[in-house]
Amino acid sequence: MTGDVNPAILFSNRLLDLTLLPIEQCNFRCTYCYETFTDGKMKPELVESIRTLIDRRAPDLDYLRLGWFGGEPLLAHDIVIDLSSHARDLAERYADLEFVSGMSTNGYLLDAAMMEKLLQAGVGSFQVSIDGFGEHHDRTRVSRAGGGTFERIWANMLELRASDLDFAINLRVHYSRDNIDHVFEFTDQLKAEFGGDPRFRIFFKTIEQLGGANDKSLNVYGWKEAAEVKAQLMERLEGRMDDVLPATACYVCYAGKPNAFVIRRDGRIVKCTVGLDEPENLVGRMGHDGTMSLTAETLKPWLKGAVDLDPAFLRCPRSKMQMAAFS
């Protein structure tokens, strides 16, 4: 597997991968979520600092990626569109610079009108989580006000399917021991509605205990059994939808890449979007002038996989670091 990993790309200064959290609030309160939603929206001075950072780096880059995470990033869509449009303009100015941008979103605000604005700004790929049909989804993906969220998300997906917009949506379907029977039935509905449309792909993801308040009540699979269930779900699709992450792929997590960073709404720089407030996750801070002040002591452990080309560490540095801490 290590033969699939190019160290030159991992360490290249000509690549920059930034995941930005423009807001750390959400309009959902999913039962398995690990975030605390204590922070608000990114301030204008930090937005300007990030703009300065990419301005400074752009002439020497071959590849720039802006990923959008939250909370729910579309609650701060003005920041998303602002910075993405700026990066898109830089890519038009520098012929050697490739710019891509994607987003993890709950899909509640992602209708065709919003999609068109995002595509114009250069945001072209999206991960939308969904936990089944109707009330099955609404049991776990609850709105902040306590209501259901499925109908609006599903309507948005159908509206986008009916459009001629050029996007890429990964439908992330969560499964656990509690909902698996329904997820098999739901898979048939996904195949019927979205199968054959190459703009939609599938990502079956087992629910995990990631440090949320309800972790102890989650009826989760072990890794081996989860993989077996995912294979059965993919088989049920009969090849009508592509898998976002095939089992044969050599996956390298952004957290294990030396040229990838997560910038929180208050300017803290971390490596992983899980365990956001864990001390070992904090590797630096954004300055007011577009500088990234990084701390070698906390950054170094995250890069062990890139140095050793350890596939397990590259796949999930956080879990390997936790295992080492408890061994």
N, C-alpha and C positions, 0 to 999 in steps of 0.2 A: 504493500500500500504506500510506503514511503516514496516509491518511485514515481507516484503521481503528484508529489508535492515538489514544487520548484523553489528552492531556497532563495534564488535570485529575486523571484517575485515577492516572496514573503518579506524580504529585507529591503526591497527597492525604495529609494527615496523619491522615485518618480511616480509612485502610487500613493494616494491618500484616501482613506476610507473613514468618513465621519458619520457617526450616528448621533442625531441631534434630538433632544427632548425639548421642544418649544413650549411645552406645558406639562406639568405633572399633576394634572387633575383629569378626571374622567367622568363621562356621563353614565357609565356603567358601574356596578358593584358585583362583579362576577364572584361566585362563591369560592373559587379556588385561586383567586388573585393574591399575589404576594406584595403588591404595592400599597403604600400607606396614604397616598394622595394628600400630603401635608403641604405641598408647594404649589405655587401658582404658575403664572406665565413668564416666559423669558423677557427680561427688560430690554429696552431699545439699545442701551449701551453695549450689552452682550451680543445682540444681533449685529451691531456695527463692528464689534471686535471679530466675530466670526467672518464677516464680510472682508475685513482687512486681512485675516489669515489666508483665505482662499485667493484673494488678490495677490498676496505676496508669493504664494506657492504656485499659482497657475502657470507662469512662464516655464517652470521646470518640471511640470507634471505631464505624464502620458495618460493618466487615468485619475479621475476624481469621482468619488461616489458620496452622495449625501443620502443617508437613510433617516427616516422619520419615525420616531417612537414616542411614547407618552408615559403615563396617561393616554389620552386620546388626542393625537396630533391635529386632527381636523378641528378641534376646539380652538386651535391657534393657526388656522389655515392661512391667515394673512402673513404670518412669519414664514410658513412653508413656501408660499408662493413668492414672497419677497426674495428669500435667499436662493431658492431654486432657480428663479428667473435670472438672478445675478450670475449664478454659476453657468447657466445655459449660455448667457451672453459671453462669458469668458471663453467657453468652448468654441464659440463662433469666431472669436478674435484670435485664438491660438490654434492653428491647424492641427497640431500634434496632440491636442488635449481631447480625450474622450470623457464625456460627462454622462453619468447615469444617476438616477434617483428612484428610490422606492420607499414604501411606507407600510408599517403595521398599523391596521385600523380595525375598529370593531364594525365598520361598514354602515353605521347608523346614519351618518351624514354624507355617505358616498353615493349620491344620486348622479344622474347624467350631467346635470349642470355643473356640479362640483368637479366631476371627472374631467369635463372639458377644460375648466380653468387649470386644473393640475397638469393635464397633458400639455397645455400651452406653456406652462412653466418648466416642463422637462421632467416631471414626475410621472413615470410610466408603468411601474410595477407596484402591486399591492398585495398584502396578505390580509385576508378577511376571515376572522374566526366565526365558526357557527357550530352549534352543539346538537343539531338535530332539527326536526320539523316542529313548529308550533310550540305547544306547552313543554315539550321535551327540552327544547332550547331555553325556554323562558325560566326553567327551574334553576339553571346555573348562570345564565347571562342576563342578570337582572338590571334594570335601569337604576340610576341613582335614586329616583323617586320610589322605587320598589315595584315598578310595573314590568310588563313584558317588552321584549325588544325584537322578537323574531319577525313580525309582519313587515316592519319597515325595512329591515335588512334584506329580507327575501324580495320585497318589491323593488328595492334598489338594484339587486342583482339581476332580476328579470328585465328591468328597464335598461340596464347596461347591455345585457345580452341582445336586446332588440335594437340597440343602437349600432352605428357603423364606426364607433370610436375605436382607436387602435391602442388598447391597453393590455396588460397582463395581470390577471387576478389569480392568486393562489388561495383556494378555499381550504382553510385550515379547520378540519373536523376533529373535535376533541372526543376521545372515547375513554371509558373507564369500565370497571366491572358493573357499575350501576346503570349505565345507559347502553351497553354494547348491543343488546338485542334490537333496540330501536335504531342504532347507528347502521346496522346491516340493512334494515328497511329503508332508512334515509339514503343510503348509498344508491339504491335503485332509483330514487327520485332525482338525485344529483345526476345520475347517468342519463335519465330521460330528459332533464331540463338543459344540462350543460355539456353532455357528451357530444363530441364531434365539433365543438367550438374551441379552436386552439387558443383562444384568449383566456380560457379557464383551465386551470390545472388543480390537482388535488394534493393535499398534505394531511394524511391521517396522523394525528399526534395524540399519544397517550397523556392523560392528565397526570401531573407529577406533584409531589409535595415539595414546594419551592420556598417555604418559609412563611406562607400566609397564615392568617389567624385560624383558618379552618382545616389546616393540614391534617390533623389527627382524625378528622371525620371523612377524609377522602378515601374512597375504596379503589386504590390504584393497583395496576398490574406491575409485576416485576419486569425487568427489561427483556428477558428472553420470551416470556409469554406475550408481552406487548408486541414484539416483533412478529410473532406467529399470528396474532390477531390482525395486525396491519396487512400481512401477506394475504390473509383470507379476504379482507375488505378490498384490496386491490384486485384480487381475482374476480370478485363480484362485479367490478366495473367492466370486465370483459374488454379491456384495452380501449375503452371509449374516452378515458381521461388520462393524461400523463401524470406520473408521480413527480412531485417537486424534488424529492430527495430519494432516489432509488437506493436500495440496500447495497448495491455495488459501488456507489459513489464514494470517493475519498473526501469526506467532508472536513473542511477546516473552518472552525468557528472564528468569527471576527475578533473575539476576545484574545485569541492566540496569535494574532498577526501584529508584528511590530509597527506596521504602518496604519493601524486602525484604532480609533479612539471614540469614546462616547462622551458627549458634552451635555451635561445636565442644565436645567433651566437657570440655575444660579451660577454657572461657570465652573462647577466641579467637573474634573475629567476622570472618568472611570473606564474600566475595560469591559465590563459586563453589564447587561441590562437586567440581570437577575441578581438579587442580593445587593441592591443599589447602595444601601447604607452600611454594608460590611466594611470595616476599616481597611482590609487588605485590597478592597476594590478601588479605593481612592488613590489615583496615581498622579494627580496634578490639578492645576487650576488654569483657567483662561485669564490672561492679563487684559487690561483695557485697550492695549495697542495691537491686538491680534497675535500675541505671543502665547505659546503653550509652555507653562512652567511645569515640568515633569519631575517626579521624584524617583530616582534610580532604584532606591531600596524597595519600594512597593511595586515598581514596574517590572523589575527583573524576574520575579517568579512567574509572571504571566507569559513570559517569552521562552520558557524552558522547552516547550514543544517545538517551537521554531528552530531552536538551537539543536536539539536532539533528533528532530524529525520523528518524534514519538506520535503515532497516529491517534492513540487514545487521548493524549494530552492535547493534541491539535483539535480533536473533536469537541472536547469540553474541558478547558483549562480549570474552570472553577471547581468542578467535581473532583478532578485529580488533585488539586491543591487542598481541598477539604479532606480527602482521603489521606494525604500525606500528613496533614496536621493532626489527625486522630490515630495515626499508626504508631 
